[in-house]
Amino acid sequence: MSTPANQDPEQTSKGFESNLSQSAEPVTFAGQTGNYDFEELYRQYKNKVFSTAYRYTGNRADAEDVTQDVFVKVYKKLSGFRGEASISTWIYRIAVNTCLDYLRRRKRETAISIDDCPEPSVGPTGIGRLVESMIPKLPDASRRVFILYDIQGLKHCEIAASLGITEGASKSLLHRARSQLRKMLGPYVKGWNR
């Protein structure tokens, strides 16, 4: 099931939202670095995790499944969180790894053919959809950094910690991703001959 072009992947579906426990008592974990309220973590990170999953999987239903898997893993591992990185970096690392595991299991290409994209010289809204459709065509490493930096708004130091790479590698992969997108978008945007 694919998301209609006019829907924002940041918004989660009502059915997915109802999967959160409705208990009156908050579920709190004592980790090695402090206490964490699972429901508060869920509320704080669910949209960003869903958005990341959506950009990896390419459709809403798969993104909801991956997001649920991420929070099941967070729930199970929260008491063992050691605090070597920030809680947000830890959650993003789980999210990215879960997305990659999902894509490996799925064993099919999610990239959309360039022939399925809108016609050249599309307006600003069409460009956004065009870029979204081209993100899955990026190489894995470049795509991960592009999503985390340009879409999720993480800093290079957070990306480096999350993906286990250096800040320099993060910057290089981001530059590569942007260059590849620019090249793919060239035929669709007047004046871009790069």
PyMOL commands that set and color helices and strands:
alter all, ss='L'
color gray80, all
select helices_A, chain A and resi 14-17+38-57+60-80+87-106+114-116+124-137+140-151+156-163+167-188
alter helices_A, ss='H'
color red, helices_A
select strands_A, chain A and resi 28-31+34-37
alter strands_A, ss='S'
color yellow, strands_A
deselect
rebuild
show_as cartoon
